[in-house]
């Protein structure tokens, strides 16, 4: 895997939040690579740092209290032309052109992701006109075309609707239309289907896959739902407390889960075959993010714990197969 | 939208009728009337016997219709208002009540609207500054000053300002709206300058509390809106921070400020009564106070009615403005 073949290459990213109660290491040494046209799934429980990773790439971490303390986020496939997003001024024109224009992001809650006082058309047009030199009329035509493309019926009428006049699924489609209106290279989707009901979830995922092929963009799919990962992703990063525990292709991840955390997660998914068994669950709860843990972060909840796991030494990242990495003492 | 406006205006009519009844009843509640005072004056100062003075006063009661029952008096009063615009006779000023009100209402409205406009604009700007510079020195300073501005009673501020002007800055004349030598002069440049020298005092005093209030409300709301998803979406589109702030955040933080406009007008008209007495201003406040003390029934009732009309109109306007900026209200 050459550096220059990656659209985005995150190296050793650390994003900390300096709160009154202490430092929260929301993202602590994360490495990620996404190639053009590929989908990377990022999966983990609430508070594991998935969204903070995404917001760090977008340079939208609220500061204060948040700050990117270390690492690189290299954007661009060409080694000479790639830029480290961390070194850009987060409010400067260079970052603003990338944000929304080349890297777009959609969020979890379609009900509150659109500004209630403007029509969806206004909001899509605004997005187009920031990044492209077009007249308002052309932008509106493009907006209608995008709405049509994401499967909103009667788009010429709907373009003048306010967000509260659309259903949740429709709003998420409108948000996708808005995010893709500038043909970004990378779409970061932060739990895009979590707030939708199941049938709509499937439709939206299907739509995203279609659009990915059409526009040739990469997707970073953030979710806590392993089903969504299986459905969409090429590669997967499993996160726990700000660190990546396992990194593999989706196929390897589901067929040969390595990390005890991932194994436990997969066991805790209810299955429709097999009868009357008690559902397995992971013992304990996610530790307080303010608590200072050393060594393996999962050790207190791990069923396969060894002596070394309780030491203060951090487990190494082991490449067990090509492209399949796991951060666990069991494989050292 | 038009049907919404018409519906809102139609609601106002029964409301005003009900309010006028309440006003009239409240004014009539204390025992006796203006003529009771005249009666004792006739006895003590004109030296008439008890029988003579009662006879004279009874005749006057008949002339002014004060011998009739309360509902009949109300009907006559309201009939004259609706058909002739006649608010009845002020015993205290010995002229029609509407004349007393109009000549004072002009100055009241000029002072109230200026104070209101300034307090809204300045309050909003400081509030926006405070919210965008949360926990900075400027934020702490304006929060502290707002606290002081809200806690000082207005009449006390008025006394302090008058004291400082007279004893520190040796201003020859304070109070009222012009110096004695200009009272009868026709309007010219010198009179205008003199007027401004008097005018700013009530405006600043009535404005200070409003500035403090608007600033606090705006700061709190804007901070809330800043955390909302659609503001993050707007940033993720790559918009300039200025556009995110004014186009997406401020518009959604204005609701309580606009809703307050409806109540603010009568509050400023009537609420600065004590200040107006301290500063000896020719506004409605002191006249209303006198009318209540001397049981100048119809004048007091007319004042009350006037204030409620201002309140109702203010509320109507603020509702219409809200419906104009927020589509969700229009479709209710």
Interface residues (C-beta under 8 A of the other chain):
Chain A: X58 X60 X91 X96 X97 X98 X99 X100 X101 X104 X105 X107 X109 X112 X113 X114 X115 X116 X117 X126 X127 X130 X131 X162 X164 X165 X175 X178
Chain B: X228 X229 X230 X232 X233 X234 X235 X236 X237 X238 X239 X240 X241 X248 X251 X252 X325 X326 X327 X328 X331
